[in-house]
C-alpha cells in the first residue's frame, strides 16, 4: 500500500479477542508499522502491528 506513511490512519483487522480498530501510523518499517491505536480496547496505546493486519486506509474502500 503506497498510502502507508506517517500520520495515515489505517484499519487494523480483528485478531485474537481484539476487534477491528483504527490506528495512526508513526513510522513504516519493513514488516510492520508503529503508532497509536485510535479506537478499540487499546485506544491511546502504542503498538507495532505487522503489515498483514492492515485491512485498508481509513476512509478509502
C-alpha positions in Angstrom: 0.0 0.0 0.0 1.7 3.1 -1.2 -0.5 5.2 1.2 1.3 3.8 4.2 3.1 6.8 5.6 3.4 8.7 8.9 0.1 10.2 10.1 -2.0 8.0 7.9 -4.9 6.3 9.7 -5.5 2.6 8.8 -8.0 0.0 9.7 -6.4 -2.9 11.6 -8.2 -6.3 11.1 -9.7 -8.1 14.1 -7.3 -10.6 15.7 -7.5 -12.8 18.7 -10.0 -11.1 21.0 -9.2 -7.6 19.6 -11.9 -6.1 17.4 -11.2 -4.2 14.2 -9.9 -0.7 15.0 -8.3 2.5 13.7 -4.6 3.1 14.1 -2.5 6.2 13.3 0.9 5.4 11.8 4.0 7.0 13.2 6.6 5.0 11.2 6.6 2.4 8.4 9.1 -0.4 8.9 9.9 -3.3 6.6 7.4 -5.7 8.1 5.3 -3.6 10.4 4.1 -0.1 11.3 4.4 1.7 14.6 1.9 4.1 16.1 -1.1 4.5 18.3 -4.5 2.8 18.4 -7.3 5.4 18.0 -10.3 3.2 18.8 -11.0 -0.1 20.4 -9.8 -1.6 23.7 -6.2 -0.3 23.2 -7.2 3.3 22.2 -4.3 5.6 23.1 -1.8 2.7 23.4 1.4 2.4 21.3 1.6 -0.7 19.0 3.6 -2.3 16.3 1.1 -4.3 14.2 2.5 -6.4 11.3 1.6 -5.2 7.8 -0.6 -8.2 7.2 -3.1 -6.9 9.8 -3.7 -3.7 7.9 -7.1 -4.1 6.2 -7.3 -0.7 4.5 -6.6 3.0 4.7 -9.4 4.6 6.7 -11.9 6.4 4.6 -10.9 4.6 1.4 -12.5 1.4 0.1 
